[in-house]
């Protein structure tokens, strides 16, 4: 399905949902739609995660380190990151 077809079908499905109060009707997700960029915290977590720890412990340690950062440090992307993309070193 093209993007226009998906939009038209979702419009029809929204009408069905509102008219018949149907909870089973789901909207179609466009596979070509752009993904949302990663948040600053997710980038920080992925760069600083310790792979040897269980996920729960790694998340709590990362959250503690994130809380310790100042607001200015949280806004600055780490070196090698531009708009959510990691640059490969050549």
C-alpha positions as YAML, in Angstrom:
chain: A
units: angstrom
residues:
- id: 1
  name: UNK
  ca: [0.00, 0.00, 0.00]
- id: 2
  name: UNK
  ca: [1.18, 3.49, -0.75]
- id: 3
  name: UNK
  ca: [1.22, 6.26, 1.82]
- id: 4
  name: UNK
  ca: [-1.87, 7.88, 0.29]
- id: 5
  name: UNK
  ca: [-3.77, 4.59, 0.40]
- id: 6
  name: UNK
  ca: [-2.81, 4.08, 4.03]
- id: 7
  name: UNK
  ca: [-3.99, 7.59, 4.93]
- id: 8
  name: UNK
  ca: [-7.32, 7.04, 3.15]
- id: 9
  name: UNK
  ca: [-7.86, 3.66, 4.81]
- id: 10
  name: UNK
  ca: [-7.04, 5.07, 8.25]
- id: 11
  name: UNK
  ca: [-9.53, 7.89, 7.65]
- id: 12
  name: UNK
  ca: [-12.23, 5.31, 6.89]
- id: 13
  name: UNK
  ca: [-11.28, 3.29, 9.95]
- id: 14
  name: UNK
  ca: [-11.46, 6.37, 12.18]
- id: 15
  name: UNK
  ca: [-15.00, 7.00, 10.93]
- id: 16
  name: UNK
  ca: [-15.95, 3.41, 11.77]
- id: 17
  name: UNK
  ca: [-14.44, 3.74, 15.23]
- id: 18
  name: UNK
  ca: [-16.34, 6.94, 16.01]
- id: 19
  name: UNK
  ca: [-19.61, 5.90, 14.37]
- id: 20
  name: UNK
  ca: [-19.87, 2.37, 15.81]
- id: 21
  name: UNK
  ca: [-17.59, 2.81, 18.85]
- id: 22
  name: UNK
  ca: [-15.61, -0.18, 17.67]
- id: 23
  name: UNK
  ca: [-12.60, -1.06, 19.78]
- id: 24
  name: UNK
  ca: [-11.39, -3.90, 17.56]
- id: 25
  name: UNK
  ca: [-10.65, -1.71, 14.54]
- id: 26
  name: UNK
  ca: [-6.97, -0.77, 14.43]
- id: 27
  name: UNK
  ca: [-5.25, 1.81, 12.28]
- id: 28
  name: UNK
  ca: [-2.64, 0.75, 9.75]
- id: 29
  name: UNK
  ca: [0.95, 1.72, 10.50]
- id: 30
  name: UNK
  ca: [2.89, 3.08, 7.55]
- id: 31
  name: UNK
  ca: [6.14, 1.08, 7.28]
- id: 32
  name: UNK
  ca: [7.75, 3.92, 5.32]
- id: 33
  name: UNK
  ca: [7.03, 6.57, 7.94]
- id: 34
  name: UNK
  ca: [10.15, 8.09, 9.53]
- id: 35
  name: UNK
  ca: [11.05, 6.95, 13.01]
- id: 36
  name: UNK
  ca: [11.18, 9.36, 15.90]
- id: 37
  name: UNK
  ca: [14.67, 10.43, 16.94]
- id: 38
  name: UNK
  ca: [16.16, 9.03, 20.12]
- id: 39
  name: UNK
  ca: [15.85, 11.17, 23.22]
- id: 40
  name: UNK
  ca: [18.96, 12.49, 24.94]
- id: 41
  name: UNK
  ca: [18.50, 10.02, 27.81]
- id: 42
  name: UNK
  ca: [18.18, 7.00, 25.50]
- id: 43
  name: UNK
  ca: [21.36, 8.04, 23.66]
- id: 44
  name: UNK
  ca: [23.11, 8.47, 27.03]
- id: 45
  name: UNK
  ca: [21.86, 5.08, 28.23]
- id: 46
  name: UNK
  ca: [22.96, 3.25, 25.08]
- id: 47
  name: UNK
  ca: [26.42, 4.83, 25.13]
- id: 48
  name: UNK
  ca: [27.04, 4.22, 28.84]
- id: 49
  name: UNK
  ca: [25.36, 0.85, 29.44]
- id: 50
  name: UNK
  ca: [27.43, -1.80, 31.15]
- id: 51
  name: UNK
  ca: [26.70, -5.04, 29.29]
- id: 52
  name: UNK
  ca: [27.85, -7.26, 32.16]
- id: 53
  name: UNK
  ca: [25.05, -6.10, 34.49]
- id: 54
  name: UNK
  ca: [21.42, -7.21, 34.39]
- id: 55
  name: UNK
  ca: [19.12, -4.72, 32.66]
- id: 56
  name: UNK
  ca: [17.49, -3.53, 35.90]
- id: 57
  name: UNK
  ca: [20.82, -2.72, 37.57]
- id: 58
  name: UNK
  ca: [22.22, -1.10, 34.43]
- id: 59
  name: UNK
  ca: [19.12, 1.08, 34.13]
- id: 60
  name: UNK
  ca: [19.27, 2.21, 37.75]
- id: 61
  name: UNK
  ca: [22.98, 3.05, 37.49]
- id: 62
  name: UNK
  ca: [22.43, 4.92, 34.24]
- id: 63
  name: UNK
  ca: [19.51, 6.85, 35.76]
- id: 64
  name: UNK
  ca: [21.64, 7.85, 38.75]
- id: 65
  name: UNK
  ca: [24.43, 9.10, 36.45]
- id: 66
  name: UNK
  ca: [21.86, 10.96, 34.30]
- id: 67
  name: UNK
  ca: [20.38, 12.70, 37.36]
- id: 68
  name: UNK
  ca: [23.89, 13.80, 38.42]
- id: 69
  name: UNK
  ca: [24.44, 15.63, 35.11]
- id: 70
  name: UNK
  ca: [23.62, 19.33, 34.83]
- id: 71
  name: UNK
  ca: [20.99, 20.55, 32.37]
- id: 72
  name: UNK
  ca: [23.71, 21.96, 30.12]
- id: 73
  name: UNK
  ca: [25.49, 18.59, 29.96]
- id: 74
  name: UNK
  ca: [22.24, 16.81, 29.14]
- id: 75
  name: UNK
  ca: [21.62, 19.04, 26.11]
- id: 76
  name: UNK
  ca: [25.07, 18.60, 24.55]
- id: 77
  name: UNK
  ca: [25.23, 15.53, 22.29]
- id: 78
  name: UNK
  ca: [28.23, 13.29, 22.93]
- id: 79
  name: UNK
  ca: [31.14, 13.45, 20.48]
- id: 80
  name: UNK
  ca: [30.41, 11.54, 17.29]
- id: 81
  name: UNK
  ca: [26.63, 12.14, 17.44]
- id: 82
  name: UNK
  ca: [24.88, 14.42, 14.98]
- id: 83
  name: UNK
  ca: [21.06, 14.54, 15.09]
- id: 84
  name: UNK
  ca: [20.71, 11.04, 16.51]
- id: 85
  name: UNK
  ca: [23.19, 9.36, 14.18]
- id: 86
  name: UNK
  ca: [26.51, 7.91, 15.28]
- id: 87
  name: UNK
  ca: [29.38, 8.80, 12.99]
- id: 88
  name: UNK
  ca: [31.79, 6.01, 12.17]
- id: 89
  name: UNK
  ca: [35.43, 6.85, 12.62]
- id: 90
  name: UNK
  ca: [37.24, 6.41, 9.33]
...
